[in-house]
Amino acid sequence: MSDPVMPRPRKVPLSDPERQREIFGATLAVLAEVGYERFNMDLIAKRVRASKATLYQYWPVKAALILDALKVNEVPHADPDTGSLVQDIRLLLRSWVRAQTPYTRGILLGLMEGGRRDEEMARMYAERIAQQQEPLLHTILARAVQRGEVPEGVDVGLLADLPAAIFMLRLMTTNDEVDDALVDRLVDGLIIPLLRAG
């Protein structure tokens, strides 16, 4: 008895939103798995059963595909305007924790590699960052300054960078857990004492 003939995959145009989501999901997975340098359109084409030539029509360089995939897969964070700086920071950081995926560390490493090795990637990423709205943590701190919750002498810009820097350090160097327990350590053991000391 001969083996059954497998049906040919249905051809869906890349303009189809569902098809694009499939491609973007595969893009981030491959970036996390192989890094930026080894990332190429062949790997994506095989994974999603698409024509490499068609992929290049939509994304002439791999940096464009990667950045589009990041944009589409961004998790929107609600502005936790509770009237309390400490509570707002805690809620925002917990939403950062929830937004992590199994690919988060690999994606970050891939982006760092791409920004260092590929001038086009570095340029396109810088343009994308410049077009984004002010980070929510800056907005939260600006409101707290107006309410008088931030003592004089506290560098608000550095304070806004601090949580992301700690999260990145954990993910990139030690691969330790970035979870609610870390959020509480950061808020209760660092931010609150800093504000009280001021």
Phi and psi in degrees as GROMACS dihedral restraints (atoms count N, CA, C in turn):
[ dihedral_restraints ]
;  ai    aj    ak    al  type     phi  dphi    fc
    3     4     5     6     1   -77.1    20    10
    4     5     6     7     1   153.3    20    10
    6     7     8     9     1   -65.4    20    10
    7     8     9    10     1   143.8    20    10
    9    10    11    12     1   -64.7    20    10
   10    11    12    13     1   144.4    20    10
   12    13    14    15     1   -79.3    20    10
   13    14    15    16     1   123.4    20    10
   15    16    17    18     1   -74.5    20    10
   16    17    18    19     1   137.4    20    10
   18    19    20    21     1   -65.4    20    10
   19    20    21    22     1   144.2    20    10
   21    22    23    24     1   -69.9    20    10
   22    23    24    25     1   141.8    20    10
   24    25    26    27     1   -60.4    20    10
   25    26    27    28     1   141.6    20    10
   27    28    29    30     1   -70.0    20    10
   28    29    30    31     1   131.2    20    10
   30    31    32    33     1   -85.1    20    10
   31    32    33    34     1   118.2    20    10
   33    34    35    36     1  -116.3    20    10
   34    35    36    37     1   129.7    20    10
   36    37    38    39     1   -62.8    20    10
   37    38    39    40     1   147.7    20    10
   39    40    41    42     1   -68.2    20    10
   40    41    42    43     1   -13.0    20    10
   42    43    44    45     1   -74.9    20    10
   43    44    45    46     1   -14.1    20    10
   45    46    47    48     1   -70.0    20    10
   46    47    48    49     1   126.1    20    10
   48    49    50    51     1   -57.4    20    10
   49    50    51    52     1   -39.3    20    10
   51    52    53    54     1   -66.3    20    10
   52    53    54    55     1   -38.8    20    10
   54    55    56    57     1   -65.1    20    10
   55    56    57    58     1   -40.6    20    10
   57    58    59    60     1   -65.3    20    10
   58    59    60    61     1   -39.7    20    10
   60    61    62    63     1   -61.1    20    10
   61    62    63    64     1   -38.1    20    10
   63    64    65    66     1   -62.8    20    10
   64    65    66    67     1   -43.7    20    10
   66    67    68    69     1   -66.4    20    10
   67    68    69    70     1   -42.3    20    10
   69    70    71    72     1   -66.8    20    10
   70    71    72    73     1   -38.3    20    10
   72    73    74    75     1   -62.6    20    10
   73    74    75    76     1   -43.4    20    10
   75    76    77    78     1   -64.6    20    10
   76    77    78    79     1   -36.4    20    10
   78    79    80    81     1   -60.5    20    10
   79    80    81    82     1   -48.3    20    10
   81    82    83    84     1   -68.5    20    10
   82    83    84    85     1   -36.1    20    10
   84    85    86    87     1   -64.3    20    10
   85    86    87    88     1   -44.8    20    10
   87    88    89    90     1   -66.8    20    10
   88    89    90    91     1   -41.5    20    10
   90    91    92    93     1   -58.2    20    10
   91    92    93    94     1   -44.2    20    10
   93    94    95    96     1   -65.9    20    10
   94    95    96    97     1   -34.5    20    10
   96    97    98    99     1   -78.1    20    10
   97    98    99   100     1   -42.0    20    10
   99   100   101   102     1  -113.7    20    10
  100   101   102   103     1   -11.2    20    10
  102   103   104   105     1    85.2    20    10
  103   104   105   106     1   173.1    20    10
  105   106   107   108     1   -71.4    20    10
  106   107   108   109     1   -44.0    20    10
  108   109   110   111     1   -61.0    20    10
  109   110   111   112     1   -41.2    20    10
  111   112   113   114     1   -88.5    20    10
  112   113   114   115     1    -7.2    20    10
  114   115   116   117     1   -67.1    20    10
  115   116   117   118     1   133.2    20    10
  117   118   119   120     1  -153.6    20    10
  118   119   120   121     1   167.3    20    10
  120   121   122   123     1   -67.4    20    10
  121   122   123   124     1   -27.3    20    10
  123   124   125   126     1   -58.3    20    10
  124   125   126   127     1   -44.0    20    10
  126   127   128   129     1   -63.3    20    10
  127   128   129   130     1   -40.7    20    10
  129   130   131   132     1   -68.7    20    10
  130   131   132   133     1   -44.4    20    10
  132   133   134   135     1   -58.3    20    10
  133   134   135   136     1   -42.5    20    10
  135   136   137   138     1   -67.8    20    10
  136   137   138   139     1   -40.6    20    10
  138   139   140   141     1   -68.9    20    10
  139   140   141   142     1   -35.5    20    10
  141   142   143   144     1  -106.9    20    10
  142   143   144   145     1     5.8    20    10
  144   145   146   147     1    54.8    20    10
  145   146   147   148     1    56.0    20    10
  147   148   149   150     1  -124.7    20    10
  148   149   150   151     1   163.7    20    10
  150   151   152   153     1   -78.9    20    10
  151   152   153   154     1   131.0    20    10
  153   154   155   156     1   -61.9    20    10
  154   155   156   157     1   -38.1    20    10
  156   157   158   159     1   -61.7    20    10
  157   158   159   160     1   -39.1    20    10
  159   160   161   162     1   -67.6    20    10
  160   161   162   163     1   -39.6    20    10
  162   163   164   165     1   -58.6    20    10
  163   164   165   166     1   -43.0    20    10
  165   166   167   168     1   -66.8    20    10
  166   167   168   169     1   -26.7    20    10
  168   169   170   171     1   -65.2    20    10
  169   170   171   172     1   -36.0    20    10
  171   172   173   174     1   -86.9    20    10
  172   173   174   175     1   -37.1    20    10
  174   175   176   177     1  -131.3    20    10
  175   176   177   178     1    93.8    20    10
  177   178   179   180     1   -61.6    20    10
  178   179   180   181     1   -26.8    20    10
  180   181   182   183     1  -131.8    20    10
  181   182   183   184     1   154.2    20    10
  183   184   185   186     1   -65.4    20    10
  184   185   186   187     1   -28.9    20    10
  186   187   188   189     1   -60.6    20    10
  187   188   189   190     1   -38.6    20    10
  189   190   191   192     1   -64.0    20    10
  190   191   192   193     1   -42.3    20    10
  192   193   194   195     1   -64.6    20    10
  193   194   195   196     1   -44.9    20    10
  195   196   197   198     1   -63.0    20    10
  196   197   198   199     1   -44.4    20    10
  198   199   200   201     1   -69.3    20    10
  199   200   201   202     1   -35.9    20    10
  201   202   203   204     1   -64.3    20    10
  202   203   204   205     1   -40.4    20    10
  204   205   206   207     1   -63.2    20    10
  205   206   207   208     1   -40.1    20    10
  207   208   209   210     1   -64.2    20    10
  208   209   210   211     1   -43.6    20    10
  210   211   212   213     1   -62.6    20    10
  211   212   213   214     1   -45.4    20    10
  213   214   215   216     1   -66.8    20    10
  214   215   216   217     1   -32.6    20    10
  216   217   218   219     1   -94.8    20    10
  217   218   219   220     1     7.6    20    10
  219   220   221   222     1   -62.9    20    10
  220   221   222   223     1   139.3    20    10
  222   223   224   225     1   -96.0    20    10
  223   224   225   226     1   117.5    20    10
  225   226   227   228     1   -69.3    20    10
  226   227   228   229     1   136.8    20    10
  228   229   230   231     1  -108.0    20    10
  229   230   231   232     1   127.3    20    10
  231   232   233   234     1   -71.0    20    10
  232   233   234   235     1   147.9    20    10
  234   235   236   237     1   -81.6    20    10
  235   236   237   238     1   109.0    20    10
  237   238   239   240     1   -83.0    20    10
  238   239   240   241     1    77.6    20    10
  240   241   242   243     1   -87.4    20    10
  241   242   243   244     1    81.2    20    10
  243   244   245   246     1   -92.4    20    10
  244   245   246   247     1   -10.8    20    10
  246   247   248   249     1    91.9    20    10
  247   248   249   250     1    -1.5    20    10
  249   250   251   252     1  -126.4    20    10
  250   251   252   253     1   123.3    20    10
  252   253   254   255     1   -58.5    20    10
  253   254   255   256     1   -47.5    20    10
  255   256   257   258     1   -62.1    20    10
  256   257   258   259     1   -44.2    20    10
  258   259   260   261     1   -67.2    20    10
  259   260   261   262     1   -39.9    20    10
  261   262   263   264     1   -62.0    20    10
  262   263   264   265     1   -44.1    20    10
  264   265   266   267     1   -64.1    20    10
  265   266   267   268     1   -44.5    20    10
  267   268   269   270     1   -59.7    20    10
  268   269   270   271     1   -45.8    20    10
  270   271   272   273     1   -66.3    20    10
  271   272   273   274     1   -40.6    20    10
  273   274   275   276     1   -65.0    20    10
  274   275   276   277     1   -44.4    20    10
  276   277   278   279     1   -65.8    20    10
  277   278   279   280     1   -34.7    20    10
  279   280   281   282     1   -66.9    20    10
  280   281   282   283     1   -32.5    20    10
  282   283   284   285     1   -69.6    20    10
  283   284   285   286     1   -32.0    20    10
  285   286   287   288     1   -61.8    20    10
  286   287   288   289     1   -43.9    20    10
  288   289   290   291     1   -59.9    20    10
  289   290   291   292     1   -44.5    20    10
  291   292   293   294     1   -63.7    20    10
  292   293   294   295     1   -26.7    20    10
  294   295   296   297     1   -78.9    20    10
  295   296   297   298     1    -8.3    20    10
  297   298   299   300     1   -65.6    20    10
  298   299   300   301     1   150.3    20    10
  300   301   302   303     1  -128.5    20    10
  301   302   303   304     1   169.9    20    10
  303   304   305   306     1   -60.7    20    10
  304   305   306   307     1   -15.5    20    10
  306   307   308   309     1   -97.3    20    10
  307   308   309   310     1    -2.1    20    10
  309   310   311   312     1   -55.5    20    10
  310   311   312   313     1   -50.1    20    10
  312   313   314   315     1   -63.9    20    10
  313   314   315   316     1   -44.6    20    10
  315   316   317   318     1   -64.1    20    10
  316   317   318   319     1   -37.8    20    10
  318   319   320   321     1   -65.1    20    10
  319   320   321   322     1   -44.5    20    10
  321   322   323   324     1   -61.8    20    10
  322   323   324   325     1   -43.7    20    10
  324   325   326   327     1   -62.0    20    10
  325   326   327   328     1   -41.6    20    10
  327   328   329   330     1   -63.2    20    10
  328   329   330   331     1   -40.8    20    10
  330   331   332   333     1   -66.7    20    10
  331   332   333   334     1   -39.5    20    10
  333   334   335   336     1   -63.6    20    10
  334   335   336   337     1   -43.1    20    10
  336   337   338   339     1   -62.1    20    10
  337   338   339   340     1   -45.0    20    10
  339   340   341   342     1   -64.0    20    10
  340   341   342   343     1   -41.8    20    10
  342   343   344   345     1   -65.2    20    10
  343   344   345   346     1   -27.7    20    10
  345   346   347   348     1   -85.1    20    10
  346   347   348   349     1   -34.6    20    10
  348   349   350   351     1  -100.4    20    10
  349   350   351   352     1   -20.9    20    10
  351   352   353   354     1  -122.8    20    10
  352   353   354   355     1   107.9    20    10
  354   355   356   357     1   -61.9    20    10
  355   356   357   358     1   -36.3    20    10
  357   358   359   360     1   -64.3    20    10
  358   359   360   361     1   -42.5    20    10
  360   361   362   363     1   -62.5    20    10
  361   362   363   364     1   -45.2    20    10
  363   364   365   366     1   -61.4    20    10
  364   365   366   367     1   -42.4    20    10
  366   367   368   369     1   -66.0    20    10
  367   368   369   370     1   -47.6    20    10
  369   370   371   372     1   -64.9    20    10
  370   371   372   373     1   -38.2    20    10
  372   373   374   375     1   -68.0    20    10
  373   374   375   376     1   -40.4    20    10
  375   376   377   378     1   -63.5    20    10
  376   377   378   379     1   -40.3    20    10
  378   379   380   381     1   -63.4    20    10
  379   380   381   382     1   -39.8    20    10
  381   382   383   384     1   -65.8    20    10
  382   383   384   385     1   -42.7    20    10
  384   385   386   387     1   -62.7    20    10
  385   386   387   388     1   -40.3    20    10
  387   388   389   390     1   -65.4    20    10
  388   389   390   391     1   -27.9    20    10
  390   391   392   393     1   -83.4    20    10
  391   392   393   394     1   -13.1    20    10
  393   394   395   396     1   -75.8    20    10
  394   395   396   397     1   155.8    20    10
  396   397   398   399     1   -70.1    20    10
  397   398   399   400     1   163.7    20    10
  399   400   401   402     1   -58.2    20    10
  400   401   402   403     1   133.9    20    10
  402   403   404   405     1   -54.7    20    10
  403   404   405   406     1   145.8    20    10
  405   406   407   408     1   -58.7    20    10
  406   407   408   409     1   -34.9    20    10
  408   409   410   411     1   -64.5    20    10
  409   410   411   412     1   -34.6    20    10
  411   412   413   414     1   -64.9    20    10
  412   413   414   415     1   -40.7    20    10
  414   415   416   417     1   -63.8    20    10
  415   416   417   418     1   -43.6    20    10
  417   418   419   420     1   -61.2    20    10
  418   419   420   421     1   -43.6    20    10
  420   421   422   423     1   -68.9    20    10
  421   422   423   424     1   -36.5    20    10
  423   424   425   426     1   -62.5    20    10
  424   425   426   427     1   -40.7    20    10
  426   427   428   429     1   -64.2    20    10
  427   428   429   430     1   -40.6    20    10
  429   430   431   432     1   -65.5    20    10
  430   431   432   433     1   -36.3    20    10
  432   433   434   435     1   -61.6    20    10
  433   434   435   436     1   -43.5    20    10
  435   436   437   438     1   -63.9    20    10
  436   437   438   439     1   -33.1    20    10
  438   439   440   441     1   -81.1    20    10
  439   440   441   442     1    -7.4    20    10
  441   442   443   444     1    82.2    20    10
  442   443   444   445     1    19.7    20    10
  444   445   446   447     1   -84.8    20    10
  445   446   447   448     1   -15.5    20    10
  447   448   449   450     1  -104.6    20    10
  448   449   450   451     1   116.5    20    10
  450   451   452   453     1   -63.3    20    10
  451   452   453   454     1   153.9    20    10
  453   454   455   456     1   -62.7    20    10
  454   455   456   457     1   145.0    20    10
  456   457   458   459     1    95.1    20    10
  457   458   459   460     1   -14.8    20    10
  459   460   461   462     1   -78.8    20    10
  460   461   462   463     1   126.3    20    10
  462   463   464   465     1   -78.2    20    10
  463   464   465   466     1   100.3    20    10
  465   466   467   468     1   -65.1    20    10
  466   467   468   469     1   -35.8    20    10
  468   469   470   471     1   -61.9    20    10
  469   470   471   472     1   -45.3    20    10
  471   472   473   474     1   -68.7    20    10
  472   473   474   475     1   -37.0    20    10
  474   475   476   477     1   -62.7    20    10
  475   476   477   478     1   -37.3    20    10
  477   478   479   480     1   -67.2    20    10
  478   479   480   481     1   -29.9    20    10
  480   481   482   483     1   -82.6    20    10
  481   482   483   484     1   -20.2    20    10
  483   484   485   486     1   -59.9    20    10
  484   485   486   487     1   -51.7    20    10
  486   487   488   489     1   -59.2    20    10
  487   488   489   490     1   -44.9    20    10
  489   490   491   492     1   -63.2    20    10
  490   491   492   493     1   -37.4    20    10
  492   493   494   495     1   -64.3    20    10
  493   494   495   496     1   -41.4    20    10
  495   496   497   498     1   -68.2    20    10
  496   497   498   499     1   -43.1    20    10
  498   499   500   501     1   -59.2    20    10
  499   500   501   502     1   -46.4    20    10
  501   502   503   504     1   -62.3    20    10
  502   503   504   505     1   -42.5    20    10
  504   505   506   507     1   -59.1    20    10
  505   506   507   508     1   -44.6    20    10
  507   508   509   510     1   -62.2    20    10
  508   509   510   511     1   -45.4    20    10
  510   511   512   513     1   -71.1    20    10
  511   512   513   514     1   -37.8    20    10
  513   514   515   516     1   -89.9    20    10
  514   515   516   517     1   -31.0    20    10
  516   517   518   519     1  -109.4    20    10
  517   518   519   520     1   -42.1    20    10
  519   520   521   522     1  -106.7    20    10
  520   521   522   523     1   -18.4    20    10
  522   523   524   525     1    57.9    20    10
  523   524   525   526     1    28.1    20    10
  525   526   527   528     1   -73.4    20    10
  526   527   528   529     1   166.8    20    10
  528   529   530   531     1   -64.3    20    10
  529   530   531   532     1   134.0    20    10
  531   532   533   534     1  -109.6    20    10
  532   533   534   535     1    98.9    20    10
  534   535   536   537     1  -141.4    20    10
  535   536   537   538     1  -173.9    20    10
  537   538   539   540     1   -62.9    20    10
  538   539   540   541     1   -31.1    20    10
  540   541   542   543     1   -64.1    20    10
  541   542   543   544     1   -39.6    20    10
  543   544   545   546     1   -67.3    20    10
  544   545   546   547     1   -39.5    20    10
  546   547   548   549     1   -58.1    20    10
  547   548   549   550     1   -45.8    20    10
  549   550   551   552     1   -65.8    20    10
  550   551   552   553     1   -38.4    20    10
  552   553   554   555     1   -62.1    20    10
  553   554   555   556     1   -42.4    20    10
  555   556   557   558     1   -66.2    20    10
  556   557   558   559     1   -45.4    20    10
  558   559   560   561     1   -73.3    20    10
  559   560   561   562     1   -49.9    20    10
  561   562   563   564     1   -78.0    20    10
  562   563   564   565     1   -32.6    20    10
  564   565   566   567     1   -98.0    20    10
  565   566   567   568     1    -8.2    20    10
  567   568   569   570     1  -132.1    20    10
  568   569   570   571     1   -55.6    20    10
  570   571   572   573     1   -70.8    20    10
  571   572   573   574     1   -47.2    20    10
  573   574   575   576     1   -62.2    20    10
  574   575   576   577     1   -48.2    20    10
  576   577   578   579     1   -59.6    20    10
  577   578   579   580     1   -35.5    20    10
  579   580   581   582     1   -62.9    20    10
  580   581   582   583     1   -45.5    20    10
  582   583   584   585     1   -67.9    20    10
  583   584   585   586     1   -38.2    20    10
  585   586   587   588     1   -68.4    20    10
  586   587   588   589     1   -37.8    20    10
  588   589   590   591     1   -63.7    20    10
  589   590   591   592     1   -34.8    20    10
